[in-house]
Amino acid sequence: MTTENHPQEPRLLPWAAQDGKPCYLIGDGRGLVSDLADGLEELQLCTAVEVLDHSRTALNQTEPPAPTELLFITNRLTESLSDAVRVADSRGRRLDQALHAT
């Protein structure tokens, strides 16, 4: 829904272009690309929970993780956090838009 004062803002998608720039979708929030984006956001958030659980387990062992394992954990946490921030940004924008549309 759009209003004269608050036109529909493009949706930030949960993936980036090959050059790393963000991708956006213009539309009413229904359709194949929106459904694909919703599914990928859900997958990204579930993956982040799994990575966090793995990290906690590895860091709570009596023996400290090997440097290669720490590097792996750090890389996966960075990826997951980046995805979660993008999802939060996208959903926050849509929530703000919905609040202004009413």
Disulfide bonds with the S-S distance in Angstrom:
none
